[in-house]
Amino acid sequence: MSELTSSQKIGMAALFQNRVIRTILLSVLFLQIGIWVRNYSILLYVIEKTNENPVAVSLISVAEFAPIFLFSFIGGAFADRWKPKKTMIWCDVLSAVSILAVLITLFFGSWKMIFFATLVSSILSQFSQPAGMKLFKLHVPTELVQMGMSMYQTVFALFMILGPILGTFVYQRFGIMAAIAVMGIAFLCSAAVLFMLPADPVTPEEKPKTTLMQEIQEGFRYVWNSRTLSLLGGCFAMAGLAIGLTQPLGVFLITERLGLPKEDLQWLMTAFGIGMILGGGITVGMARKIRPQTLLAIGLAASAIGFVGMGLSTAFWLTLTAQLFSGLFMPSIQIGINTMILQNTEEAFIGRVNGILNPIFMGAMVITMSASGWLKTHLSIVYMYELSALLLVAGILTMLPLMRKDAADGGLKQNV
């Protein structure tokens, strides 16, 4: 790993001089192309094949999100056992192989195998994603971690807008066969790029043999015994509850609060995506000046303000502005969380910590997503958005002990 000799060198130039960051960003670019073409082409194909059967359409979401609950703990534990570079390459190759299997079955008319492509690549991502975090921990200097995460999240934000357009275009213009071919090629390109990563470190000492269950239990104990990680888990839960509560309600903002046709929901999504792209760019510049817990708190506070604005607004321009504002600070939340995990977790536990904290967020989100329809029949949409804002404020309150400790440590350093 190259070391930076002065703080002046820490900037965009130093960021892109780091081979690991460059390689992971290029790999993520190919992966996002494959994932978004997969998501939208399969969605449109299933809608077409089943005459808009809601059960069949919902199964796509099940295939996409169920592995997060079922395989996150296991994937995180195996990511800590296996070599990260090799793990990521094999995950991309196996995703491409699963796509090839689906392509072959489509030739013989068995279209239902299309769900298999989503399921397999979603499962493999539970192994690949924590391995990528381990590579950041191993090869990226501490000073560049937050900026690297900012660029990483900016790529995701960019595809929030470009992804649906790309996926829809490929399917409508070329059909499902071409879309599946694009997916397979994208996953193989990602695997090829990952060969440019530094070799996995060799661990000469023999570790005592443990079972997978023992290692998962060690991961839970590690999170529980770390004050920072356990508080971060509480913050995850609050943020998940807040986002899940409002996730299905966007269409009601359009139809009930604004009195507009439901098709105008696309403009809310566009405003959020634009906000995320701009926010990712801004956060790259601010990342090395602001501590991750402060960045996370700012993001949560801004999202709370955005939710209040969206709930109260009866003007389309004001709702769009509030949505843009929320999107602007969403990268701060994601970057703050990932940086805190990397800075406060030993390399040997990175996979398991990811595998434990991510399902907390997803589980909380699914709970309130499931309840939001019922709550909507008993509460005004205004109250629903204000309740979401309060949950985000609760998330900030869970982080206050860390922010106070950080301020105290900073004061001590100045006195010294």
C-alpha positions in Angstrom: 0.0 0.0 0.0 1.5 3.4 -1.0 1.7 5.9 1.9 0.9 9.6 1.6 3.7 11.8 2.8 1.7 15.0 3.3 -1.9 16.1 3.8 -1.7 18.2 0.6 -1.4 15.0 -1.4 -4.8 13.8 -0.1 -7.2 14.8 -2.8 -8.8 13.6 -6.0 -5.4 12.8 -7.6 -4.4 10.6 -4.7 -7.8 9.0 -4.8 -7.5 7.9 -8.4 -3.8 6.9 -8.0 -4.9 4.2 -5.7 -5.2 1.0 -7.7 -7.8 -0.6 -5.5 -10.2 2.3 -5.6 -9.8 2.6 -9.4 -10.4 -1.1 -9.9 -13.4 -1.4 -7.6 -15.0 1.7 -9.1 -14.6 0.2 -12.6 -15.9 -3.2 -11.4 -19.0 -1.5 -9.8 -19.7 0.3 -13.1 -20.0 -3.0 -14.9 -21.9 -4.6 -12.1 -24.4 -1.7 -12.0 -25.0 -2.1 -15.8 -25.7 -5.8 -15.3 -27.9 -5.3 -12.3 -30.1 -2.6 -13.7 -30.5 -4.3 -17.1 -31.4 -7.4 -15.0 -33.9 -5.6 -12.8 -35.8 -3.8 -15.5 -35.7 -6.3 -18.3 -36.8 -9.1 -16.0 -39.6 -7.0 -14.5 -40.9 -6.0 -18.0 -40.6 -9.5 -19.3 -42.5 -11.0 -16.3 -45.2 -8.3 -16.6 -45.6 -9.2 -20.3 -45.6 -12.9 -19.8 -48.1 -13.0 -16.9 -50.4 -10.2 -18.1 -49.4 -8.0 -15.1 -50.0 -10.7 -12.5 -49.1 -9.0 -9.2 -48.0 -12.2 -7.5 -45.5 -12.9 -10.3 -44.2 -9.4 -10.2 -43.9 -9.5 -6.4 -41.8 -12.7 -6.7 -39.1 -10.6 -8.4 -38.7 -8.5 -5.3 -38.7 -11.6 -3.1 -35.9 -13.0 -5.3 -34.0 -9.8 -5.0 -34.4 -9.0 -1.2 -34.9 -12.4 0.4 -31.2 -13.4 0.1 -30.3 -10.3 2.2 -32.0 -12.0 5.2 -31.1 -15.6 4.4 -27.5 -15.2 3.3 -26.2 -12.0 4.8 -24.9 -13.6 8.0 -23.5 -16.6 6.1 -22.0 -14.5 3.3 -20.3 -12.2 5.8 -18.8 -15.1 7.7 -17.5 -16.7 4.5 -16.1 -13.4 3.3 -14.0 -13.3 6.5 -12.8 -16.9 5.8 -12.0 -16.6 2.1 -9.6 -14.4 0.2 -11.4 -11.2 -0.8 -10.1 -10.8 -4.4 -10.7 -14.4 -5.3 -14.2 -14.3 -3.6 -15.3 -11.2 -5.7 -14.0 -12.7 -9.0 -15.7 -16.1 -8.4 -19.0 -14.3 -7.5 -19.0 -12.4 -10.7 -18.1 -15.5 -12.8 -20.8 -17.6 -11.1 -23.3 -14.8 -11.7 -22.4 -14.9 -15.4 -22.7 -18.7 -15.5 -26.2 -18.5 -13.9 -27.2 -16.0 -16.6 -25.9 -18.4 -19.3 -28.0 -21.2 -17.7 -31.1 -19.0 -17.9 -30.3 -18.1 -21.5 -30.2 -21.8 -22.4 -33.5 -22.6 -20.7 -35.2 -19.7 -22.5 -34.2 -21.3 -25.8 -36.2 -24.3 -24.7 -39.2 -22.2 -23.7 -39.0 -22.4 -19.8 -39.4 -18.6 -19.1 -40.0 -19.1 -15.4 -36.3 -19.8 -14.9 -35.8 -16.0 -15.3 -36.4 -15.7 -11.5 -33.3 -17.9 -11.1 -31.0 -15.2 -12.5 -32.2 -12.6 -10.0 -32.0 -15.1 -7.1 -28.5 -16.3 -7.8 -26.9 -12.9 -8.4 -28.6 -11.6 -5.3 -27.2 -14.5 -3.2 -23.7 -14.0 -4.6 -23.8 -10.3 -3.8 -24.0 -11.2 -0.1 -20.6 -12.8 -0.5 -19.1 -10.2 -2.8 -20.1 -7.0 -1.1 -18.3 -7.7 2.3 -15.3 -9.0 0.4 -15.1 -5.5 -1.3 -15.2 -3.8 2.1 -12.3 -6.0 3.2 -10.3 -4.9 0.2 -10.9 -1.2 1.3 -9.7 -2.1 4.8 -6.6 -3.9 3.5 -5.4 -1.7 0.7 -6.8 1.9 1.1 -5.1 4.4 3.4 -7.3 5.6 6.2 -7.2 9.1 4.9 -8.7 8.0 1.6 -11.4 5.6 2.9 -14.2 8.2 3.2 -13.4 9.9 -0.2 -13.3 6.4 -1.8 -16.7 5.6 -0.3 -18.0 8.9 -1.6 -17.0 8.0 -5.2 -18.4 4.4 -4.7 -21.8 5.8 -3.6 -21.7 8.4 -6.5 -21.7 5.5 -9.0 -24.7 4.0 -7.3 -26.5 7.4 -7.4 -25.7 7.9 -11.1 -27.4 4.6 -11.9 -30.5 5.5 -9.8 -31.3 7.7 -12.9 -29.5 6.0 -15.7 -30.3 2.4 -14.6 -34.0 2.3 -15.3 -33.5 4.1 -18.6 -30.8 1.6 -19.7 -32.7 -1.5 -18.5 -35.9 -0.4 -20.2 -34.1 0.6 -23.5 -32.2 -2.7 -23.8 -35.4 -4.8 -23.2 -37.7 -2.8 -25.4 -35.2 -2.3 -28.3 -33.6 -5.7 -28.3 -35.7 -8.2 -26.3 -35.0 -10.5 -23.3 -32.4 -12.6 -25.0 -30.2 -9.6 -25.7 -30.8 -8.2 -22.2 -29.7 -11.5 -20.6 -26.6 -11.5 -22.9 -25.8 -7.9 -21.7 -26.1 -9.1 -18.1 -23.7 -12.0 -18.6 -21.1 -9.8 -20.4 -21.3 -7.1 -17.7 -20.6 -9.6 -14.9 -17.7 -11.2 -16.9 -16.2 -7.7 -17.5 -16.4 -7.0 -13.8 -14.6 -10.2 -13.0 -11.9 -9.4 -15.6 -11.4 -6.0 -14.1 -11.0 -7.4 -10.6 -7.8 -9.3 -11.8 -6.1 -5.9 -11.6 -6.4 -5.9 -7.8 -3.3 -6.6 -5.7 -2.8 -10.3 -4.8 -4.6 -11.5 -1.7 -2.4 -11.4 1.4 -0.9 -14.7 2.5 -1.6 -15.6 6.1 1.3 -17.9 7.2 0.0 -18.7 10.7 -2.6 -21.5 11.1 -5.8 -20.3 12.7 -7.6 -22.6 15.2 -10.4 -24.5 13.4 -13.9 -23.2 14.1 -17.3 -24.0 12.7 -19.3 -21.5 10.6 -21.8 -21.1 13.5 -19.1 -20.3 15.9 -17.7 -17.6 13.6 -21.2 -16.1 13.2 -21.6 -16.1 17.0 -18.2 -14.4 17.3 -19.4 -11.7 14.9 -22.4 -11.0 17.1 -20.3 -10.8 20.2 -17.9 -8.5 18.4 -20.7 -6.1 17.5 -22.3 -6.3 20.9 -19.0 -5.6 22.7 -18.1 -2.6 20.5 -20.0 0.5 21.7 -19.6 2.2 18.3 -20.9 -0.7 16.3 -23.8 -1.5 18.6 -24.9 2.2 18.6 -24.5 2.2 14.8 -26.8 -0.9 14.8 -29.4 1.1 16.7 -29.1 4.0 14.2 -29.5 1.4 11.4 -32.7 0.2 12.9 -34.2 3.7 13.3 -33.2 4.7 9.7 -34.7 1.4 8.3 -38.0 2.0 10.2 -38.2 5.6 8.9 -37.4 4.8 5.2 -39.7 1.7 5.2 -42.6 3.7 6.5 -42.6 6.2 3.6 -41.2 3.9 0.8 -44.7 2.8 -0.4 -46.3 6.2 0.1 -44.8 8.3 -2.7 -47.7 7.7 -5.0 -50.1 9.0 -2.3 -48.1 12.3 -2.0 -48.8 12.7 -5.7 -52.5 11.7 -5.8 -53.7 12.8 -2.4 -51.6 15.8 -1.3 -51.0 17.2 -4.8 -54.0 16.0 -6.7 -51.9 14.9 -9.7 -52.0 11.7 -11.8 -50.0 8.8 -10.4 -47.6 8.9 -13.4 -46.1 12.1 -12.0 -44.4 9.9 -9.4 -41.5 9.5 -11.8 -40.5 13.1 -11.3 -40.1 12.5 -7.6 -37.8 9.6 -8.3 -35.9 11.7 -10.8 -35.5 14.6 -8.3 -34.2 12.1 -5.7 -31.7 10.6 -8.1 -30.4 14.0 -9.2 -30.0 14.9 -5.5 -28.0 11.8 -4.9 -25.7 12.5 -7.8 -25.1 16.1 -6.7 -24.8 15.0 -3.1 -22.2 12.3 -3.9 -20.1 14.9 -5.7 -20.3 17.4 -2.9 -19.6 14.7 -0.3 -16.4 13.7 -2.1 -15.1 17.2 -1.6 -16.2 17.4 2.1 -15.3 13.8 3.1 -11.8 14.3 4.5 -12.9 17.4 6.5 -15.9 15.9 8.3 -15.8 12.9 10.7 -18.1 10.0 9.6 -20.4 10.2 12.6 -21.0 13.9 12.0 -21.6 13.2 8.3 -24.1 10.5 9.2 -25.9 12.8 11.6 -26.1 15.6 9.0 -27.5 13.2 6.5 -30.2 11.9 8.9 -31.1 15.5 10.0 -31.4 16.6 6.3 -33.6 13.6 5.5 -35.8 14.4 8.5 -36.3 18.0 7.2 -37.0 16.6 3.7 -39.7 14.2 5.1 -41.4 17.0 7.0 -41.4 19.2 3.9 -42.8 16.4 1.7 -45.5 15.6 4.2 -46.7 19.2 4.7 -46.3 20.3 1.1 -49.4 20.8 -1.2 -47.3 22.4 -4.0 -45.6 20.2 -6.6 -42.5 22.4 -6.8 -42.1 22.3 -3.0 -42.5 18.5 -2.8 -39.9 18.2 -5.6 -37.5 20.5 -3.7 -37.9 18.5 -0.5 -37.3 15.3 -2.4 -34.2 16.8 -4.1 -33.0 18.0 -0.6 -33.4 14.5 0.8 -31.5 12.9 -2.1 -28.7 15.5 -1.7 -27.8 14.2 1.7 -28.5 10.5 1.2 -24.9 9.8 0.2 -23.8 11.4 3.6 -25.8 8.6 5.4 -24.4 5.8 3.3 -20.8 7.1 3.3 -20.9 7.9 7.0 -22.1 4.4 7.8 -19.6 2.5 5.6 -16.7 4.6 6.8 -17.6 4.1 10.5 -17.8 0.3 9.9 -14.3 0.3 8.2 -12.7 2.5 10.8 -14.1 0.7 13.8 -13.8 -3.0 12.7 -10.8 -5.2 12.6 -10.1 -6.7 9.1 -10.8 -10.2 10.4 -14.4 -9.2 11.2 -15.4 -6.9 8.3 -17.5 -9.5 6.6 -19.4 -10.5 9.7 -20.1 -7.0 10.9 -21.5 -6.2 7.4 -23.5 -9.4 7.5 -25.0 -8.4 10.9 -25.7 -4.7 10.4 -27.2 -4.8 6.9 -30.1 -7.1 7.8 -30.9 -4.9 10.8 -31.5 -2.0 8.4 -33.4 -4.2 5.9 -35.4 -6.0 8.5 -36.5 -2.7 10.1 -37.4 -1.4 6.7 -39.5 -4.4 5.8 -41.4 -4.2 9.1 -42.6 -0.7 8.5 -43.1 -1.3 4.8 -45.4 -4.1 5.7 -47.3 -1.9 8.3 -47.4 1.3 6.2 -50.5 0.2 4.2 -52.4 -0.5 7.4 -51.2 2.7 9.1 -52.2 4.7 6.1 -55.9 3.6 6.6 -55.7 5.0 10.2 -53.4 8.0 9.9 -53.1 11.0 7.6 -50.2 10.8 5.2 -48.9 14.0 6.9 -48.6 12.2 10.2 -46.9 9.3 8.5 -44.1 11.5 7.1 -43.7 13.4 10.4 -43.4 10.0 12.2 -40.7 9.1 9.7 -38.9 12.3 10.5 -39.1 11.6 14.3 -37.6 8.1 13.7 -34.7 9.7 11.9 -34.2 12.1 14.8 -34.2 9.1 17.1 -31.4 7.7 14.9 -29.4 10.9 15.4 -29.9 10.6 19.2 -28.4 7.1 19.2 -25.2 8.6 17.7 -24.9 11.5 20.2 -22.7 9.5 22.6 -20.2 8.9 19.8 -20.3 12.5 18.7 -19.7 13.8 22.3 -16.8 11.3 22.7 -15.3 12.5 19.4 -15.7 16.2 20.5 -14.0 15.4 23.8 -11.1 13.5 22.1 -10.7 16.5 19.8 -10.5 18.9 22.7 -7.9 16.7 24.5 -5.7 16.7 21.4 -5.9 20.5 21.1 -4.9 20.9 24.7 -2.0 18.5 24.3 
